[in-house]
Amino acid sequence: MTLLLDRVTFTYRRRQRPVLSQFTYEVPAQGLTILLGPNGAGKSTTLSLLAGTVEPTAGRVLFSDSNVTSETREFRRHVAWLPQRVPTSPQLSAREYVAYMAWLKGENRADAWARAGVALEQVGLAEQSGQKTASLSGGQLRRVGIACALAHDARVILLDEPTAGLDPHQRSVFRDVLGEIAASVPVLMSTHDVIDLADAADTVTLMASGRVRHHGGTKSFLDHARSEAAPGRRAESAYTALMGLDGSR
Ligand SMILES: Nc1ncnc2c1ncn2[C@@H]1O[C@H](COP(=O)(O)OP(=O)(O)OP(=O)(O)O)[C@@H](O)[C@H]1O
């Protein structure tokens, strides 16, 4: 599996300056990659382009060497995508909703229903699976969205700030789930939870102003931390140093 942006330029309507310009980025083919960066860095735009939900102004999005814009159906079957705002159907129960999304991704009805049950269990929502999505909390809805990403045969999983709105316990549950999933399917996720997740990631990509500022294994990211940083603060310290927020750039 390869999924990449090849010299992509992207400009939002009614904006003059492109958010991304001649931007090339390949999703690492294995493990968990976290996409870090300040607000407005271009993380969501990058993920939306990789997910095929927006089209580049110029350049190509390639999935296993096929141009995504021309192979959209096949591509959507194999790419799981959780946007920042999880779209739901309030009249459906959590399980019906997840099963419906899996069916849209090409699972047959029986498999979609079975997989929805397993995915909701994975995200700790087994007890709420019969509840209408309209009655779920924001954090629970986010977990329903994560379950949708897990309920079909994805070859790559893209998650835009999946931990936003989760309480500390659920964040740690999610981290464990993610570790299990990323062992077999590559996962790229954006996050602001640097401290929580940098240690769990295999690869860290740091974006700023539409460019990759740092990309590499987690160790090489953490090596940028100040030597006096406490063990629990190394990721934050590395982020600060690489962003030049400590006056080093
Ligand atoms: N729908 C839109 N229309 C116009 N401009 C947009 C739109 N969405 C994002 N932008 C702009 O594009 C730039 C990149 O935004 P993007 O959401 O990709 O950043 P981000 O790194 O995901 O930020 P955050 O951490 O706040 O989610 C920002 O300047 C933002 O204001």
The ligand as a Tripos MOL2 file, in Angstrom:
@<TRIPOS>MOLECULE
LIG
   31    33     1     0     0
SMALL
NO_CHARGES

@<TRIPOS>ATOM
      1 N1        -12.8670   25.5160    4.6050 N.pl3     1 LIG1
      2 C1        -11.8990   26.4120    4.6310 C.ar      1 LIG1
      3 N2        -11.9870   27.5690    3.9190 N.ar      1 LIG1
      4 C2        -10.9800   28.4800    3.9140 C.ar      1 LIG1
      5 N3         -9.8210   28.3280    4.6020 N.ar      1 LIG1
      6 C3         -9.6760   27.2160    5.3370 C.ar      1 LIG1
      7 C4        -10.6900   26.2020    5.3880 C.ar      1 LIG1
      8 N4        -10.2520   25.1890    6.1880 N.ar      1 LIG1
      9 C5         -9.0180   25.5660    6.6110 C.ar      1 LIG1
     10 N5         -8.6740   26.7680    6.1020 N.ar      1 LIG1
     11 C6         -7.3950   27.4790    6.3180 C.3       1 LIG1
     12 O1         -6.3550   26.6370    5.8530 O.3       1 LIG1
     13 C7         -5.2170   26.7070    6.7250 C.3       1 LIG1
     14 C8         -4.8590   25.3020    7.1770 C.3       1 LIG1
     15 O2         -5.9480   24.7880    7.9480 O.3       1 LIG1
     16 P1         -5.9900   23.3020    8.4970 P.3       1 LIG1
     17 O3         -7.3460   23.1170    9.0860 O.co2     1 LIG1
     18 O4         -5.5490   22.3600    7.4510 O.co2     1 LIG1
     19 O5         -4.8820   23.3690    9.6560 O.3       1 LIG1
     20 P2         -4.6500   22.3940   10.8880 P.3       1 LIG1
     21 O6         -3.1720   22.2100   10.9940 O.co2     1 LIG1
     22 O7         -5.4770   21.1740   10.7740 O.co2     1 LIG1
     23 O8         -5.1720   23.2810   12.1110 O.3       1 LIG1
     24 P3         -5.8850   22.8340   13.5000 P.3       1 LIG1
     25 O9         -4.8060   22.2800   14.3680 O.co2     1 LIG1
     26 O10        -6.4020   24.1300   14.0210 O.co2     1 LIG1
     27 O11        -6.9820   21.8560   13.1800 O.co2     1 LIG1
     28 C9         -5.6130   27.6650    7.8380 C.3       1 LIG1
     29 O12        -5.0830   28.9360    7.5290 O.3       1 LIG1
     30 C10        -7.1100   27.6900    7.7980 C.3       1 LIG1
     31 O13        -7.5940   28.9370    8.2240 O.3       1 LIG1
@<TRIPOS>BOND
     1     1     2 1
     2     2     3 ar
     3     2     7 ar
     4     3     4 ar
     5     4     5 ar
     6     5     6 ar
     7     6     7 ar
     8     6    10 ar
     9     7     8 ar
    10     8     9 ar
    11     9    10 ar
    12    10    11 1
    13    11    12 1
    14    11    30 1
    15    12    13 1
    16    13    14 1
    17    13    28 1
    18    14    15 1
    19    15    16 1
    20    16    17 2
    21    16    18 1
    22    16    19 1
    23    19    20 1
    24    20    21 2
    25    20    22 1
    26    20    23 1
    27    23    24 1
    28    24    25 2
    29    24    26 1
    30    24    27 1
    31    28    29 1
    32    28    30 1
    33    30    31 1
@<TRIPOS>SUBSTRUCTURE
     1 LIG1         1 GROUP 0 **** ****
